[in-house]
Amino acid sequence: MREQETAREFTAQMSVRDGRWRLYVVLLGTTERWPEFTFGRRWPAPTLTERSRALSVLGFEPVAGGEWAWSEDSKIPNDPATAVILIAAIRVRSRAEVAA
């Protein structure tokens, strides 16, 4: 089996919290604490290079061909006048598992 096939895949998400962008890896199906990286600003959104570096610090990398997808949510569900929350997501894999 090739190394890329053995590494588990997760979803990394990025959103604004407490006025700053944060990137975290959603570790569903585990009891591990979700790794998180906080950027030092709210705007502009972190660049692709900054996101890649943050993922690397957390021990992850995008899966081959992975692209960031953006979606909108609302602060108050079903209220069209509420503030929009932007969420970006990408599929990632553990760098440690790939190197093993």
Secondary structure as the mmCIF struct_conf table of DSSP 4:
data_model
#
loop_
_struct_conf.conf_type_id
_struct_conf.id
_struct_conf.beg_label_comp_id
_struct_conf.beg_label_asym_id
_struct_conf.beg_label_seq_id
_struct_conf.end_label_comp_id
_struct_conf.end_label_asym_id
_struct_conf.end_label_seq_id
HELX_RH_AL_P HELX_RH_AL_P1 GLU A 3 THR A 6
BEND BEND1 ALA A 7 ALA A 7
STRN STRN1 GLU A 9 ARG A 17
TURN_TY1_P TURN_TY1_P1 ASP A 18 GLY A 19
STRN STRN2 ARG A 20 VAL A 26
TURN_TY1_P TURN_TY1_P2 LEU A 28 GLY A 29
BEND BEND2 THR A 30 THR A 30
BEND BEND3 GLU A 32 GLU A 32
HELX_LH_PP_P HELX_LH_PP_P1 ARG A 33 PRO A 35
STRN STRN3 GLU A 36 THR A 38
BEND BEND4 GLY A 40 GLY A 40
BEND BEND5 ARG A 42 PRO A 44
HELX_LH_PP_P HELX_LH_PP_P2 ALA A 45 THR A 47
HELX_RH_AL_P HELX_RH_AL_P2 LEU A 48 LEU A 58
TURN_TY1_P TURN_TY1_P3 GLY A 59 GLY A 59
STRN STRN4 PHE A 60 PRO A 62
HELX_LH_PP_P HELX_LH_PP_P3 VAL A 63 VAL A 63
TURN_TY1_P TURN_TY1_P4 ALA A 64 GLY A 65
STRN STRN5 ALA A 69 SER A 74
BEND BEND6 LYS A 75 ILE A 76
TURN_TY1_P TURN_TY1_P5 PRO A 77 ASN A 78
TURN_TY1_P TURN_TY1_P6 PRO A 80 ALA A 81
BEND BEND7 THR A 82 THR A 82
HELX_LH_PP_P HELX_LH_PP_P4 ALA A 83 ALA A 83
STRN STRN6 VAL A 84 SER A 94
HELX_RH_AL_P HELX_RH_AL_P3 ARG A 95 ALA A 99
#
